[in-house]
Amino acid sequence: MEKLNSYDDEPVYYCSRCLSLNIRKMPRNLAQDYCGDCGATDIVCDHIEVWKELYKKKYGHDFVEKRELKWPYWC
């Protein structure tokens, strides 16, 4: 359990516009990172709990939601 707590302490990088975690690196000669979803270049580094709260406020649900799967699961 201690390993999980240290993993959650790692900072996350996310897009300030859409809150995506899909951050892309530009080649070495260009120092600008960008969002792989919306293309914005304003990238923020913060604690995962801060990002989770921002995401919930913006989209109205958690990023990872537990949903009950019903049979057939593809319906």
C-alpha positions in Angstrom: 0.0 0.0 0.0 2.9 2.3 0.6 4.0 2.0 -3.0 0.6 3.1 -4.2 0.8 6.3 -2.0 4.2 7.2 -3.4 2.8 6.7 -6.9 0.0 9.2 -6.2 2.5 11.8 -5.0 4.0 12.0 -8.5 3.0 15.2 -10.2 0.7 15.0 -13.3 0.9 17.2 -16.4 -2.4 18.2 -17.9 -4.0 20.6 -20.4 -5.4 23.7 -18.7 -8.1 24.1 -21.4 -9.6 20.5 -21.6 -7.9 18.9 -18.6 -6.6 16.1 -20.8 -3.7 14.0 -19.5 -2.7 13.3 -23.2 0.3 15.6 -23.2 2.7 15.3 -26.2 6.3 16.3 -26.4 7.7 18.2 -29.3 11.0 17.2 -30.9 14.1 18.3 -29.0 14.7 21.5 -31.0 11.2 22.8 -30.1 10.7 23.1 -26.3 6.9 23.4 -26.5 4.7 20.6 -25.2 1.0 20.4 -26.4 -2.3 18.7 -25.6 -2.8 15.7 -27.9 -6.6 16.2 -27.7 -7.2 19.9 -28.2 -3.8 21.2 -29.3 -3.4 23.8 -26.5 0.1 24.6 -25.3 -0.8 25.8 -21.8 0.3 22.7 -19.8 0.0 22.6 -16.0 1.9 20.4 -13.5 0.1 19.7 -10.3 -0.9 17.0 -7.8 -3.3 14.3 -9.0 -5.9 15.2 -6.4 -6.0 18.8 -7.7 -6.5 17.6 -11.2 -9.3 15.2 -10.1 -11.3 18.0 -8.5 -10.9 20.3 -11.5 -12.0 17.5 -13.8 -15.1 16.7 -11.6 -16.1 20.4 -11.5 -15.7 20.8 -15.3 -17.3 17.6 -16.5 -19.6 16.6 -13.6 -18.2 13.2 -13.0 -15.0 11.5 -12.0 -12.5 10.6 -14.8 -12.7 7.0 -13.8 -16.2 5.9 -12.8 -17.1 2.4 -11.7 -20.0 1.3 -13.7 -22.0 -1.9 -13.4 -21.7 -4.0 -16.5 -24.8 -5.8 -17.6 -25.1 -8.8 -19.8 -24.7 -8.4 -22.7 -22.0 -5.9 -21.8 -21.9 -4.3 -25.3 -25.4 -2.9 -25.1 
